[in-house]
Amino acid sequence: MLLINCPFCGAREEHEFHYGGQAHITRPADPEQVDDKAWADYLYYRKNTLGLQAERWQHSFGCGQWFNALRCSQTHQFKAVYKMGDDAPEGLQ
Ligand SMILES: [Zn+2]
């Protein structure tokens, strides 16, 4: 069983969590000034990294909080978890 370390609750089993996609996606500051390609990139296009990637996760069957995680997509190993709005830990990206 894979354990995920919720930054609010501690280690819990993976079935308590939901994947929320790529982390650190920033909405354009002035959406009316961006072209269609930039808007489509923001809405639809995500990285598909083989290796370490920053992801959003929710402890949906626990505290309900969202947080970010650095996870290896090849081994599924979580390298770090950190709160939304925080930068990824140095040296891991
Ligand atoms: Zn939690």
PDB file of the backbone (N, CA, C, O) and the ligand in Angstrom, with CONECT records:
HET     ZN  A 101       1
ATOM      1  N   MET A   1       0.847  -1.190   0.000  1.00  0.00           N
ATOM      2  CA  MET A   1       0.000   0.000   0.000  1.00  0.00           C
ATOM      3  C   MET A   1       0.886   1.246   0.000  1.00  0.00           C
ATOM      4  O   MET A   1       1.811   1.375   0.803  1.00  0.00           O
ATOM      5  N   LEU A   2       0.585   2.133  -0.899  1.00  0.00           N
ATOM      6  CA  LEU A   2       1.313   3.392  -0.987  1.00  0.00           C
ATOM      7  C   LEU A   2       0.786   4.355   0.075  1.00  0.00           C
ATOM      8  O   LEU A   2      -0.424   4.546   0.202  1.00  0.00           O
ATOM      9  N   LEU A   3       1.682   4.948   0.823  1.00  0.00           N
ATOM     10  CA  LEU A   3       1.320   5.958   1.813  1.00  0.00           C
ATOM     11  C   LEU A   3       1.681   7.333   1.276  1.00  0.00           C
ATOM     12  O   LEU A   3       2.765   7.532   0.728  1.00  0.00           O
ATOM     13  N   ILE A   4       0.777   8.267   1.436  1.00  0.00           N
ATOM     14  CA  ILE A   4       1.009   9.653   1.047  1.00  0.00           C
ATOM     15  C   ILE A   4       0.997  10.492   2.315  1.00  0.00           C
ATOM     16  O   ILE A   4       0.116  10.352   3.163  1.00  0.00           O
ATOM     17  N   ASN A   5       1.990  11.365   2.430  1.00  0.00           N
ATOM     18  CA  ASN A   5       2.142  12.169   3.635  1.00  0.00           C
ATOM     19  C   ASN A   5       1.393  13.490   3.475  1.00  0.00           C
ATOM     20  O   ASN A   5       1.924  14.448   2.914  1.00  0.00           O
ATOM     21  N   CYS A   6       0.156  13.533   3.972  1.00  0.00           N
ATOM     22  CA  CYS A   6      -0.605  14.786   3.944  1.00  0.00           C
ATOM     23  C   CYS A   6       0.106  15.795   4.847  1.00  0.00           C
ATOM     24  O   CYS A   6       0.434  15.461   5.985  1.00  0.00           O
ATOM     25  N   PRO A   7       0.358  17.043   4.364  1.00  0.00           N
ATOM     26  CA  PRO A   7       1.052  18.013   5.212  1.00  0.00           C
ATOM     27  C   PRO A   7       0.236  18.440   6.431  1.00  0.00           C
ATOM     28  O   PRO A   7       0.774  19.083   7.332  1.00  0.00           O
ATOM     29  N   PHE A   8      -1.040  18.098   6.475  1.00  0.00           N
ATOM     30  CA  PHE A   8      -1.895  18.490   7.597  1.00  0.00           C
ATOM     31  C   PHE A   8      -2.176  17.331   8.553  1.00  0.00           C
ATOM     32  O   PHE A   8      -2.370  17.551   9.748  1.00  0.00           O
ATOM     33  N   CYS A   9      -2.199  16.095   8.038  1.00  0.00           N
ATOM     34  CA  CYS A   9      -2.622  14.931   8.832  1.00  0.00           C
ATOM     35  C   CYS A   9      -1.518  13.906   9.055  1.00  0.00           C
ATOM     36  O   CYS A   9      -1.597  13.099   9.980  1.00  0.00           O
ATOM     37  N   GLY A  10      -0.500  13.934   8.218  1.00  0.00           N
ATOM     38  CA  GLY A  10       0.522  12.895   8.295  1.00  0.00           C
ATOM     39  C   GLY A  10       0.269  11.803   7.268  1.00  0.00           C
ATOM     40  O   GLY A  10      -0.546  11.974   6.361  1.00  0.00           O
ATOM     41  N   ALA A  11       0.959  10.693   7.407  1.00  0.00           N
ATOM     42  CA  ALA A  11       0.891   9.612   6.425  1.00  0.00           C
ATOM     43  C   ALA A  11      -0.468   8.914   6.465  1.00  0.00           C
ATOM     44  O   ALA A  11      -0.960   8.527   7.525  1.00  0.00           O
ATOM     45  N   ARG A  12      -1.056   8.766   5.278  1.00  0.00           N
ATOM     46  CA  ARG A  12      -2.340   8.067   5.126  1.00  0.00           C
ATOM     47  C   ARG A  12      -2.271   7.209   3.863  1.00  0.00           C
ATOM     48  O   ARG A  12      -1.411   7.422   3.008  1.00  0.00           O
ATOM     49  N   GLU A  13      -3.173   6.246   3.752  1.00  0.00           N
ATOM     50  CA  GLU A  13      -3.196   5.367   2.598  1.00  0.00           C
ATOM     51  C   GLU A  13      -3.670   6.113   1.349  1.00  0.00           C
ATOM     52  O   GLU A  13      -4.464   7.050   1.434  1.00  0.00           O
ATOM     53  N   GLU A  14      -3.175   5.684   0.202  1.00  0.00           N
ATOM     54  CA  GLU A  14      -3.408   6.413  -1.039  1.00  0.00           C
ATOM     55  C   GLU A  14      -4.885   6.509  -1.426  1.00  0.00           C
ATOM     56  O   GLU A  14      -5.269   7.467  -2.096  1.00  0.00           O
ATOM     57  N   HIS A  15      -5.724   5.550  -1.028  1.00  0.00           N
ATOM     58  CA  HIS A  15      -7.131   5.596  -1.437  1.00  0.00           C
ATOM     59  C   HIS A  15      -7.879   6.768  -0.805  1.00  0.00           C
ATOM     60  O   HIS A  15      -9.018   7.039  -1.184  1.00  0.00           O
ATOM     61  N   GLU A  16      -7.258   7.475   0.159  1.00  0.00           N
ATOM     62  CA  GLU A  16      -7.892   8.652   0.758  1.00  0.00           C
ATOM     63  C   GLU A  16      -7.658   9.917  -0.079  1.00  0.00           C
ATOM     64  O   GLU A  16      -8.196  10.975   0.244  1.00  0.00           O
ATOM     65  N   PHE A  17      -6.860   9.817  -1.150  1.00  0.00           N
ATOM     66  CA  PHE A  17      -6.438  10.996  -1.902  1.00  0.00           C
ATOM     67  C   PHE A  17      -6.940  10.962  -3.341  1.00  0.00           C
ATOM     68  O   PHE A  17      -7.235   9.900  -3.890  1.00  0.00           O
ATOM     69  N   HIS A  18      -7.028  12.144  -3.936  1.00  0.00           N
ATOM     70  CA  HIS A  18      -7.316  12.278  -5.356  1.00  0.00           C
ATOM     71  C   HIS A  18      -6.262  13.159  -6.006  1.00  0.00           C
ATOM     72  O   HIS A  18      -5.824  14.166  -5.451  1.00  0.00           O
ATOM     73  N   TYR A  19      -5.877  12.744  -7.196  1.00  0.00           N
ATOM     74  CA  TYR A  19      -4.929  13.496  -8.009  1.00  0.00           C
ATOM     75  C   TYR A  19      -5.629  14.701  -8.608  1.00  0.00           C
ATOM     76  O   TYR A  19      -6.764  14.588  -9.070  1.00  0.00           O
ATOM     77  N   GLY A  20      -4.969  15.857  -8.610  1.00  0.00           N
ATOM     78  CA  GLY A  20      -5.591  17.068  -9.113  1.00  0.00           C
ATOM     79  C   GLY A  20      -4.871  17.719 -10.269  1.00  0.00           C
ATOM     80  O   GLY A  20      -5.156  18.870 -10.599  1.00  0.00           O
ATOM     81  N   GLY A  21      -3.940  17.012 -10.897  1.00  0.00           N
ATOM     82  CA  GLY A  21      -3.271  17.562 -12.067  1.00  0.00           C
ATOM     83  C   GLY A  21      -1.963  18.261 -11.738  1.00  0.00           C
ATOM     84  O   GLY A  21      -1.479  18.232 -10.607  1.00  0.00           O
ATOM     85  N   GLN A  22      -1.418  18.878 -12.751  1.00  0.00           N
ATOM     86  CA  GLN A  22      -0.121  19.556 -12.638  1.00  0.00           C
ATOM     87  C   GLN A  22      -0.222  20.746 -11.694  1.00  0.00           C
ATOM     88  O   GLN A  22      -1.208  21.483 -11.711  1.00  0.00           O
ATOM     89  N   ALA A  23       0.787  20.924 -10.884  1.00  0.00           N
ATOM     90  CA  ALA A  23       0.830  22.058  -9.952  1.00  0.00           C
ATOM     91  C   ALA A  23       1.457  23.280 -10.617  1.00  0.00           C
ATOM     92  O   ALA A  23       2.088  23.186 -11.669  1.00  0.00           O
ATOM     93  N   HIS A  24       1.265  24.417  -9.976  1.00  0.00           N
ATOM     94  CA  HIS A  24       1.905  25.672 -10.358  1.00  0.00           C
ATOM     95  C   HIS A  24       1.442  26.175 -11.726  1.00  0.00           C
ATOM     96  O   HIS A  24       2.233  26.745 -12.478  1.00  0.00           O
ATOM     97  N   ILE A  25       0.173  25.968 -12.048  1.00  0.00           N
ATOM     98  CA  ILE A  25      -0.414  26.541 -13.257  1.00  0.00           C
ATOM     99  C   ILE A  25      -0.934  27.920 -12.876  1.00  0.00           C
ATOM    100  O   ILE A  25      -1.749  28.054 -11.963  1.00  0.00           O
ATOM    101  N   THR A  26      -0.465  28.930 -13.573  1.00  0.00           N
ATOM    102  CA  THR A  26      -0.839  30.302 -13.242  1.00  0.00           C
ATOM    103  C   THR A  26      -1.763  30.876 -14.313  1.00  0.00           C
ATOM    104  O   THR A  26      -1.435  30.864 -15.499  1.00  0.00           O
ATOM    105  N   ARG A  27      -2.913  31.376 -13.884  1.00  0.00           N
ATOM    106  CA  ARG A  27      -3.851  32.023 -14.799  1.00  0.00           C
ATOM    107  C   ARG A  27      -3.223  33.312 -15.305  1.00  0.00           C
ATOM    108  O   ARG A  27      -2.626  34.053 -14.523  1.00  0.00           O
ATOM    109  N   PRO A  28      -3.345  33.595 -16.599  1.00  0.00           N
ATOM    110  CA  PRO A  28      -2.809  34.856 -17.113  1.00  0.00           C
ATOM    111  C   PRO A  28      -3.393  36.048 -16.348  1.00  0.00           C
ATOM    112  O   PRO A  28      -4.591  36.086 -16.066  1.00  0.00           O
ATOM    113  N   ALA A  29      -2.546  37.009 -16.019  1.00  0.00           N
ATOM    114  CA  ALA A  29      -2.966  38.158 -15.209  1.00  0.00           C
ATOM    115  C   ALA A  29      -4.059  38.965 -15.906  1.00  0.00           C
ATOM    116  O   ALA A  29      -4.981  39.447 -15.248  1.00  0.00           O
ATOM    117  N   ASP A  30      -3.971  39.117 -17.211  1.00  0.00           N
ATOM    118  CA  ASP A  30      -4.972  39.866 -17.968  1.00  0.00           C
ATOM    119  C   ASP A  30      -5.456  38.987 -19.118  1.00  0.00           C
ATOM    120  O   ASP A  30      -4.924  39.080 -20.224  1.00  0.00           O
ATOM    121  N   PRO A  31      -6.460  38.131 -18.878  1.00  0.00           N
ATOM    122  CA  PRO A  31      -6.889  37.153 -19.891  1.00  0.00           C
ATOM    123  C   PRO A  31      -7.298  37.764 -21.223  1.00  0.00           C
ATOM    124  O   PRO A  31      -7.161  37.119 -22.263  1.00  0.00           O
ATOM    125  N   GLU A  32      -7.797  38.995 -21.210  1.00  0.00           N
ATOM    126  CA  GLU A  32      -8.236  39.603 -22.468  1.00  0.00           C
ATOM    127  C   GLU A  32      -7.069  40.025 -23.352  1.00  0.00           C
ATOM    128  O   GLU A  32      -7.256  40.328 -24.531  1.00  0.00           O
ATOM    129  N   GLN A  33      -5.872  40.045 -22.790  1.00  0.00           N
ATOM    130  CA  GLN A  33      -4.701  40.468 -23.557  1.00  0.00           C
ATOM    131  C   GLN A  33      -3.908  39.301 -24.145  1.00  0.00           C
ATOM    132  O   GLN A  33      -2.987  39.523 -24.930  1.00  0.00           O
ATOM    133  N   VAL A  34      -4.247  38.065 -23.781  1.00  0.00           N
ATOM    134  CA  VAL A  34      -3.493  36.932 -24.314  1.00  0.00           C
ATOM    135  C   VAL A  34      -4.174  36.406 -25.579  1.00  0.00           C
ATOM    136  O   VAL A  34      -5.391  36.509 -25.732  1.00  0.00           O
ATOM    137  N   ASP A  35      -3.372  35.842 -26.477  1.00  0.00           N
ATOM    138  CA  ASP A  35      -3.942  35.293 -27.712  1.00  0.00           C
ATOM    139  C   ASP A  35      -4.540  33.907 -27.446  1.00  0.00           C
ATOM    140  O   ASP A  35      -4.407  33.359 -26.352  1.00  0.00           O
ATOM    141  N   ASP A  36      -5.197  33.356 -28.466  1.00  0.00           N
ATOM    142  CA  ASP A  36      -5.889  32.078 -28.306  1.00  0.00           C
ATOM    143  C   ASP A  36      -4.932  30.954 -27.939  1.00  0.00           C
ATOM    144  O   ASP A  36      -5.282  30.078 -27.147  1.00  0.00           O
ATOM    145  N   LYS A  37      -3.722  30.967 -28.508  1.00  0.00           N
ATOM    146  CA  LYS A  37      -2.767  29.898 -28.214  1.00  0.00           C
ATOM    147  C   LYS A  37      -2.360  29.935 -26.735  1.00  0.00           C
ATOM    148  O   LYS A  37      -2.318  28.897 -26.075  1.00  0.00           O
ATOM    149  N   ALA A  38      -2.064  31.124 -26.223  1.00  0.00           N
ATOM    150  CA  ALA A  38      -1.671  31.241 -24.817  1.00  0.00           C
ATOM    151  C   ALA A  38      -2.824  30.822 -23.899  1.00  0.00           C
ATOM    152  O   ALA A  38      -2.601  30.187 -22.868  1.00  0.00           O
ATOM    153  N   TRP A  39      -4.049  31.177 -24.276  1.00  0.00           N
ATOM    154  CA  TRP A  39      -5.205  30.803 -23.457  1.00  0.00           C
ATOM    155  C   TRP A  39      -5.414  29.286 -23.488  1.00  0.00           C
ATOM    156  O   TRP A  39      -5.682  28.669 -22.457  1.00  0.00           O
ATOM    157  N   ALA A  40      -5.289  28.688 -24.685  1.00  0.00           N
ATOM    158  CA  ALA A  40      -5.410  27.233 -24.806  1.00  0.00           C
ATOM    159  C   ALA A  40      -4.309  26.531 -24.020  1.00  0.00           C
ATOM    160  O   ALA A  40      -4.562  25.510 -23.381  1.00  0.00           O
ATOM    161  N   ASP A  41      -3.092  27.066 -24.059  1.00  0.00           N
ATOM    162  CA  ASP A  41      -2.001  26.474 -23.277  1.00  0.00           C
ATOM    163  C   ASP A  41      -2.342  26.480 -21.792  1.00  0.00           C
ATOM    164  O   ASP A  41      -2.096  25.499 -21.091  1.00  0.00           O
ATOM    165  N   TYR A  42      -2.904  27.579 -21.316  1.00  0.00           N
ATOM    166  CA  TYR A  42      -3.280  27.677 -19.909  1.00  0.00           C
ATOM    167  C   TYR A  42      -4.385  26.676 -19.551  1.00  0.00           C
ATOM    168  O   TYR A  42      -4.331  26.024 -18.508  1.00  0.00           O
ATOM    169  N   LEU A  43      -5.388  26.563 -20.433  1.00  0.00           N
ATOM    170  CA  LEU A  43      -6.539  25.719 -20.119  1.00  0.00           C
ATOM    171  C   LEU A  43      -6.287  24.224 -20.295  1.00  0.00           C
ATOM    172  O   LEU A  43      -6.725  23.416 -19.477  1.00  0.00           O
ATOM    173  N   TYR A  44      -5.577  23.859 -21.369  1.00  0.00           N
ATOM    174  CA  TYR A  44      -5.581  22.449 -21.766  1.00  0.00           C
ATOM    175  C   TYR A  44      -4.238  21.737 -21.757  1.00  0.00           C
ATOM    176  O   TYR A  44      -4.194  20.525 -21.544  1.00  0.00           O
ATOM    177  N   TYR A  45      -3.161  22.438 -21.978  1.00  0.00           N
ATOM    178  CA  TYR A  45      -1.886  21.748 -22.180  1.00  0.00           C
ATOM    179  C   TYR A  45      -1.105  21.621 -20.881  1.00  0.00           C
ATOM    180  O   TYR A  45      -0.884  22.598 -20.165  1.00  0.00           O
ATOM    181  N   ARG A  46      -0.694  20.390 -20.597  1.00  0.00           N
ATOM    182  CA  ARG A  46       0.063  20.103 -19.384  1.00  0.00           C
ATOM    183  C   ARG A  46       1.286  19.283 -19.737  1.00  0.00           C
ATOM    184  O   ARG A  46       1.328  18.609 -20.767  1.00  0.00           O
ATOM    185  N   LYS A  47       2.280  19.352 -18.869  1.00  0.00           N
ATOM    186  CA  LYS A  47       3.475  18.544 -19.052  1.00  0.00           C
ATOM    187  C   LYS A  47       3.120  17.071 -18.817  1.00  0.00           C
ATOM    188  O   LYS A  47       2.194  16.753 -18.070  1.00  0.00           O
ATOM    189  N   ASN A  48       3.847  16.216 -19.446  1.00  0.00           N
ATOM    190  CA  ASN A  48       3.688  14.779 -19.218  1.00  0.00           C
ATOM    191  C   ASN A  48       5.083  14.213 -18.991  1.00  0.00           C
ATOM    192  O   ASN A  48       5.616  13.474 -19.819  1.00  0.00           O
ATOM    193  N   THR A  49       5.652  14.572 -17.863  1.00  0.00           N
ATOM    194  CA  THR A  49       7.042  14.286 -17.558  1.00  0.00           C
ATOM    195  C   THR A  49       7.230  12.848 -17.107  1.00  0.00           C
ATOM    196  O   THR A  49       6.467  12.337 -16.287  1.00  0.00           O
ATOM    197  N   LEU A  50       8.233  12.212 -17.640  1.00  0.00           N
ATOM    198  CA  LEU A  50       8.648  10.913 -17.112  1.00  0.00           C
ATOM    199  C   LEU A  50       9.734  11.211 -16.094  1.00  0.00           C
ATOM    200  O   LEU A  50      10.860  11.551 -16.456  1.00  0.00           O
ATOM    201  N   GLY A  51       9.395  11.082 -14.828  1.00  0.00           N
ATOM    202  CA  GLY A  51      10.327  11.424 -13.761  1.00  0.00           C
ATOM    203  C   GLY A  51       9.645  12.328 -12.761  1.00  0.00           C
ATOM    204  O   GLY A  51       8.431  12.247 -12.571  1.00  0.00           O
ATOM    205  N   LEU A  52      10.412  13.185 -12.124  1.00  0.00           N
ATOM    206  CA  LEU A  52       9.896  14.031 -11.052  1.00  0.00           C
ATOM    207  C   LEU A  52       9.018  15.155 -11.596  1.00  0.00           C
ATOM    208  O   LEU A  52       9.432  15.894 -12.489  1.00  0.00           O
ATOM    209  N   GLN A  53       7.813  15.280 -11.060  1.00  0.00           N
ATOM    210  CA  GLN A  53       6.909  16.343 -11.487  1.00  0.00           C
ATOM    211  C   GLN A  53       6.140  16.877 -10.287  1.00  0.00           C
ATOM    212  O   GLN A  53       5.898  16.166  -9.311  1.00  0.00           O
ATOM    213  N   ALA A  54       5.763  18.153 -10.386  1.00  0.00           N
ATOM    214  CA  ALA A  54       4.969  18.799  -9.329  1.00  0.00           C
ATOM    215  C   ALA A  54       3.489  18.593  -9.638  1.00  0.00           C
ATOM    216  O   ALA A  54       3.032  18.872 -10.747  1.00  0.00           O
ATOM    217  N   GLU A  55       2.748  18.102  -8.648  1.00  0.00           N
ATOM    218  CA  GLU A  55       1.338  17.768  -8.828  1.00  0.00           C
ATOM    219  C   GLU A  55       0.502  18.323  -7.686  1.00  0.00           C
ATOM    220  O   GLU A  55       1.004  18.595  -6.596  1.00  0.00           O
ATOM    221  N   ARG A  56      -0.801  18.487  -7.969  1.00  0.00           N
ATOM    222  CA  ARG A  56      -1.760  18.868  -6.931  1.00  0.00           C
ATOM    223  C   ARG A  56      -2.473  17.609  -6.455  1.00  0.00           C
ATOM    224  O   ARG A  56      -2.831  16.753  -7.264  1.00  0.00           O
ATOM    225  N   TRP A  57      -2.677  17.496  -5.171  1.00  0.00           N
ATOM    226  CA  TRP A  57      -3.389  16.371  -4.583  1.00  0.00           C
ATOM    227  C   TRP A  57      -4.359  16.896  -3.544  1.00  0.00           C
ATOM    228  O   TRP A  57      -4.130  17.935  -2.927  1.00  0.00           O
ATOM    229  N   GLN A  58      -5.444  16.162  -3.361  1.00  0.00           N
ATOM    230  CA  GLN A  58      -6.412  16.509  -2.318  1.00  0.00           C
ATOM    231  C   GLN A  58      -6.585  15.316  -1.386  1.00  0.00           C
ATOM    232  O   GLN A  58      -6.732  14.181  -1.837  1.00  0.00           O
ATOM    233  N   HIS A  59      -6.565  15.580  -0.092  1.00  0.00           N
ATOM    234  CA  HIS A  59      -6.849  14.541   0.900  1.00  0.00           C
ATOM    235  C   HIS A  59      -8.366  14.491   1.059  1.00  0.00           C
ATOM    236  O   HIS A  59      -8.920  14.902   2.078  1.00  0.00           O
ATOM    237  N   SER A  60      -9.017  13.976   0.023  1.00  0.00           N
ATOM    238  CA  SER A  60     -10.469  14.083  -0.098  1.00  0.00           C
ATOM    239  C   SER A  60     -11.235  13.259   0.937  1.00  0.00           C
ATOM    240  O   SER A  60     -12.334  13.647   1.334  1.00  0.00           O
ATOM    241  N   PHE A  61     -10.681  12.135   1.378  1.00  0.00           N
ATOM    242  CA  PHE A  61     -11.361  11.336   2.401  1.00  0.00           C
ATOM    243  C   PHE A  61     -10.656  11.483   3.745  1.00  0.00           C
ATOM    244  O   PHE A  61     -10.595  10.544   4.538  1.00  0.00           O
ATOM    245  N   GLY A  62     -10.129  12.676   3.983  1.00  0.00           N
ATOM    246  CA  GLY A  62      -9.470  13.008   5.241  1.00  0.00           C
ATOM    247  C   GLY A  62      -9.826  14.432   5.588  1.00  0.00           C
ATOM    248  O   GLY A  62     -10.991  14.746   5.835  1.00  0.00           O
ATOM    249  N   CYS A  63      -8.830  15.293   5.607  1.00  0.00           N
ATOM    250  CA  CYS A  63      -9.061  16.689   5.991  1.00  0.00           C
ATOM    251  C   CYS A  63      -9.678  17.519   4.860  1.00  0.00           C
ATOM    252  O   CYS A  63     -10.206  18.603   5.108  1.00  0.00           O
ATOM    253  N   GLY A  64      -9.613  17.015   3.616  1.00  0.00           N
ATOM    254  CA  GLY A  64     -10.184  17.741   2.492  1.00  0.00           C
ATOM    255  C   GLY A  64      -9.273  18.806   1.912  1.00  0.00           C
ATOM    256  O   GLY A  64      -9.642  19.460   0.936  1.00  0.00           O
ATOM    257  N   GLN A  65      -8.104  18.996   2.480  1.00  0.00           N
ATOM    258  CA  GLN A  65      -7.198  20.049   2.035  1.00  0.00           C
ATOM    259  C   GLN A  65      -6.462  19.659   0.749  1.00  0.00           C
ATOM    260  O   GLN A  65      -6.157  18.489   0.517  1.00  0.00           O
ATOM    261  N   TRP A  66      -6.187  20.671  -0.074  1.00  0.00           N
ATOM    262  CA  TRP A  66      -5.353  20.519  -1.258  1.00  0.00           C
ATOM    263  C   TRP A  66      -3.913  20.820  -0.869  1.00  0.00           C
ATOM    264  O   TRP A  66      -3.648  21.642   0.008  1.00  0.00           O
ATOM    265  N   PHE A  67      -2.999  20.146  -1.530  1.00  0.00           N
ATOM    266  CA  PHE A  67      -1.574  20.421  -1.325  1.00  0.00           C
ATOM    267  C   PHE A  67      -0.817  20.019  -2.588  1.00  0.00           C
ATOM    268  O   PHE A  67      -1.371  19.369  -3.474  1.00  0.00           O
ATOM    269  N   ASN A  68       0.429  20.405  -2.659  1.00  0.00           N
ATOM    270  CA  ASN A  68       1.286  20.048  -3.780  1.00  0.00           C
ATOM    271  C   ASN A  68       2.221  18.924  -3.372  1.00  0.00           C
ATOM    272  O   ASN A  68       2.547  18.761  -2.197  1.00  0.00           O
ATOM    273  N   ALA A  69       2.640  18.162  -4.349  1.00  0.00           N
ATOM    274  CA  ALA A  69       3.588  17.077  -4.099  1.00  0.00           C
ATOM    275  C   ALA A  69       4.561  16.974  -5.265  1.00  0.00           C
ATOM    276  O   ALA A  69       4.205  17.241  -6.413  1.00  0.00           O
ATOM    277  N   LEU A  70       5.772  16.589  -4.960  1.00  0.00           N
ATOM    278  CA  LEU A  70       6.728  16.208  -5.991  1.00  0.00           C
ATOM    279  C   LEU A  70       6.731  14.691  -6.020  1.00  0.00           C
ATOM    280  O   LEU A  70       7.089  14.034  -5.043  1.00  0.00           O
ATOM    281  N   ARG A  71       6.322  14.143  -7.170  1.00  0.00           N
ATOM    282  CA  ARG A  71       6.201  12.687  -7.301  1.00  0.00           C
ATOM    283  C   ARG A  71       6.918  12.236  -8.564  1.00  0.00           C
ATOM    284  O   ARG A  71       6.869  12.910  -9.592  1.00  0.00           O
ATOM    285  N   CYS A  72       7.574  11.107  -8.479  1.00  0.00           N
ATOM    286  CA  CYS A  72       8.217  10.527  -9.655  1.00  0.00           C
ATOM    287  C   CYS A  72       7.154   9.723 -10.404  1.00  0.00           C
ATOM    288  O   CYS A  72       6.585   8.780  -9.855  1.00  0.00           O
ATOM    289  N   SER A  73       6.888  10.092 -11.647  1.00  0.00           N
ATOM    290  CA  SER A  73       5.856   9.401 -12.419  1.00  0.00           C
ATOM    291  C   SER A  73       6.305   8.005 -12.858  1.00  0.00           C
ATOM    292  O   SER A  73       5.486   7.197 -13.297  1.00  0.00           O
ATOM    293  N   GLN A  74       7.563   7.732 -12.744  1.00  0.00           N
ATOM    294  CA  GLN A  74       8.082   6.425 -13.151  1.00  0.00           C
ATOM    295  C   GLN A  74       7.985   5.413 -12.001  1.00  0.00           C
ATOM    296  O   GLN A  74       7.632   4.254 -12.220  1.00  0.00           O
ATOM    297  N   THR A  75       8.298   5.854 -10.778  1.00  0.00           N
ATOM    298  CA  THR A  75       8.309   4.942  -9.623  1.00  0.00           C
ATOM    299  C   THR A  75       7.112   5.168  -8.685  1.00  0.00           C
ATOM    300  O   THR A  75       6.872   4.361  -7.788  1.00  0.00           O
ATOM    301  N   HIS A  76       6.364   6.259  -8.889  1.00  0.00           N
ATOM    302  CA  HIS A  76       5.240   6.676  -8.034  1.00  0.00           C
ATOM    303  C   HIS A  76       5.693   7.075  -6.632  1.00  0.00           C
ATOM    304  O   HIS A  76       4.862   7.229  -5.737  1.00  0.00           O
ATOM    305  N   GLN A  77       6.980   7.242  -6.433  1.00  0.00           N
ATOM    306  CA  GLN A  77       7.490   7.639  -5.120  1.00  0.00           C
ATOM    307  C   GLN A  77       7.297   9.137  -4.913  1.00  0.00           C
ATOM    308  O   GLN A  77       7.640   9.944  -5.777  1.00  0.00           O
ATOM    309  N   PHE A  78       6.736   9.503  -3.741  1.00  0.00           N
ATOM    310  CA  PHE A  78       6.584  10.902  -3.375  1.00  0.00           C
ATOM    311  C   PHE A  78       7.883  11.380  -2.743  1.00  0.00           C
ATOM    312  O   PHE A  78       8.350  10.803  -1.760  1.00  0.00           O
ATOM    313  N   LYS A  79       8.469  12.438  -3.309  1.00  0.00           N
ATOM    314  CA  LYS A  79       9.735  12.966  -2.788  1.00  0.00           C
ATOM    315  C   LYS A  79       9.503  14.061  -1.759  1.00  0.00           C
ATOM    316  O   LYS A  79      10.299  14.230  -0.835  1.00  0.00           O
ATOM    317  N   ALA A  80       8.401  14.813  -1.919  1.00  0.00           N
ATOM    318  CA  ALA A  80       8.102  15.907  -0.985  1.00  0.00           C
ATOM    319  C   ALA A  80       6.632  16.293  -1.116  1.00  0.00           C
ATOM    320  O   ALA A  80       6.025  16.113  -2.172  1.00  0.00           O
ATOM    321  N   VAL A  81       6.076  16.816  -0.050  1.00  0.00           N
ATOM    322  CA  VAL A  81       4.746  17.430  -0.085  1.00  0.00           C
ATOM    323  C   VAL A  81       4.887  18.817   0.523  1.00  0.00           C
ATOM    324  O   VAL A  81       5.705  19.030   1.418  1.00  0.00           O
ATOM    325  N   TYR A  82       4.089  19.757   0.036  1.00  0.00           N
ATOM    326  CA  TYR A  82       4.150  21.124   0.541  1.00  0.00           C
ATOM    327  C   TYR A  82       2.808  21.796   0.286  1.00  0.00           C
ATOM    328  O   TYR A  82       2.039  21.379  -0.580  1.00  0.00           O
ATOM    329  N   LYS A  83       2.545  22.842   1.056  1.00  0.00           N
ATOM    330  CA  LYS A  83       1.247  23.503   1.018  1.00  0.00           C
ATOM    331  C   LYS A  83       1.067  24.301  -0.260  1.00  0.00           C
ATOM    332  O   LYS A  83       2.037  24.765  -0.859  1.00  0.00           O
ATOM    333  N   MET A  84      -0.199  24.459  -0.677  1.00  0.00           N
ATOM    334  CA  MET A  84      -0.532  25.271  -1.844  1.00  0.00           C
ATOM    335  C   MET A  84      -0.002  26.687  -1.616  1.00  0.00           C
ATOM    336  O   MET A  84      -0.096  27.224  -0.512  1.00  0.00           O
ATOM    337  N   GLY A  85       0.541  27.269  -2.643  1.00  0.00           N
ATOM    338  CA  GLY A  85       1.092  28.611  -2.538  1.00  0.00           C
ATOM    339  C   GLY A  85       2.561  28.634  -2.185  1.00  0.00           C
ATOM    340  O   GLY A  85       3.227  29.649  -2.388  1.00  0.00           O
ATOM    341  N   ASP A  86       3.084  27.531  -1.657  1.00  0.00           N
ATOM    342  CA  ASP A  86       4.515  27.443  -1.359  1.00  0.00           C
ATOM    343  C   ASP A  86       5.268  27.009  -2.611  1.00  0.00           C
ATOM    344  O   ASP A  86       4.718  26.346  -3.490  1.00  0.00           O
ATOM    345  N   ASP A  87       6.537  27.399  -2.671  1.00  0.00           N
ATOM    346  CA  ASP A  87       7.391  26.931  -3.763  1.00  0.00           C
ATOM    347  C   ASP A  87       7.804  25.489  -3.496  1.00  0.00           C
ATOM    348  O   ASP A  87       7.823  25.029  -2.354  1.00  0.00           O
ATOM    349  N   ALA A  88       8.132  24.793  -4.570  1.00  0.00           N
ATOM    350  CA  ALA A  88       8.649  23.432  -4.426  1.00  0.00           C
ATOM    351  C   ALA A  88       9.957  23.467  -3.665  1.00  0.00           C
ATOM    352  O   ALA A  88      10.720  24.423  -3.811  1.00  0.00           O
ATOM    353  N   PRO A  89      10.242  22.456  -2.856  1.00  0.00           N
ATOM    354  CA  PRO A  89      11.492  22.429  -2.104  1.00  0.00           C
ATOM    355  C   PRO A  89      12.701  22.539  -3.032  1.00  0.00           C
ATOM    356  O   PRO A  89      12.726  21.960  -4.118  1.00  0.00           O
ATOM    357  N   GLU A  90      13.684  23.283  -2.585  1.00  0.00           N
ATOM    358  CA  GLU A  90      14.905  23.488  -3.380  1.00  0.00           C
ATOM    359  C   GLU A  90      15.619  22.174  -3.628  1.00  0.00           C
ATOM    360  O   GLU A  90      15.657  21.293  -2.768  1.00  0.00           O
ATOM    361  N   GLY A  91      16.179  22.060  -4.812  1.00  0.00           N
ATOM    362  CA  GLY A  91      17.014  20.918  -5.127  1.00  0.00           C
ATOM    363  C   GLY A  91      16.278  19.667  -5.553  1.00  0.00           C
ATOM    364  O   GLY A  91      16.912  18.671  -5.903  1.00  0.00           O
ATOM    365  N   LEU A  92      14.946  19.693  -5.532  1.00  0.00           N
ATOM    366  CA  LEU A  92      14.215  18.485  -5.926  1.00  0.00           C
ATOM    367  C   LEU A  92      13.623  18.592  -7.313  1.00  0.00           C
ATOM    368  O   LEU A  92      13.260  17.572  -7.899  1.00  0.00           O
ATOM    369  N   GLN A  93      13.511  19.791  -7.860  1.00  0.00           N
ATOM    370  CA  GLN A  93      12.901  19.913  -9.198  1.00  0.00           C
ATOM    371  C   GLN A  93      13.920  19.847 -10.283  1.00  0.00           C
ATOM    372  O   GLN A  93      13.574  19.934 -11.461  1.00  0.00           O
TER     373      GLN A  93
HETATM  374 ZN    ZN A 101      -5.092  15.595   5.413  1.00  0.00          ZN2+
END
